[in-house]
Amino acid sequence: MTGIDRISAAPSPLGVSAAPNAGAREAAAGAIGTVGDRVLAWVDASARTDGAGRQAWAAATGGDAAFRPDARELARGGDVYGLGDLAAGIARDLGGTPAQEGALRRSLEDFTREAVVQLAGLAGAPGDRQVAGVRDALEAAGNADAPDGVDGVIARLDAAAAMLARQNHS
């Protein structure tokens, strides 16, 4: 099972959840992988690119690129990236509180905003070039000095968002 599988909104196949104080690094990596795939899906749909970035991202993260943009959700002004379900799944799997789930959702939103700027700005570039900055952010999240549990996921997402913000504004 990949990190992305562990944090999806669907319950795990055998109903097994991660220990409350373990897996922050894996959950953050899975969340970044999921958000990257979803942002790239929207970029490809809106810019009508060939999907090279999404393919490069799937190869780098082991994702399956199964997400499909929902134009109805966009028109409704809804959660087009599914961040609410993503935050709820991580908080549930890591034993987070409602307050931690809210903070996690905000961190996911911050990371997603920076990823959109990065990935959309490089739409049409070769795949490896398009995802290079987000791949660096994934590495920064993995190397961040962070606690376990939901707070660790938040800290790692914040580190990744900060790295993207520096890249986006330089």
Secondary structure as UniProt FT lines:
FT   HELIX           3..7
FT   TURN            13..14
FT   TURN            20..21
FT   HELIX           24..47
FT   HELIX           52..61
FT   HELIX           71..76
FT   TURN            80..81
FT   HELIX           83..93
FT   TURN            94..95
FT   HELIX           98..121
FT   TURN            122..124
FT   HELIX           127..143
FT   HELIX           149..168
//
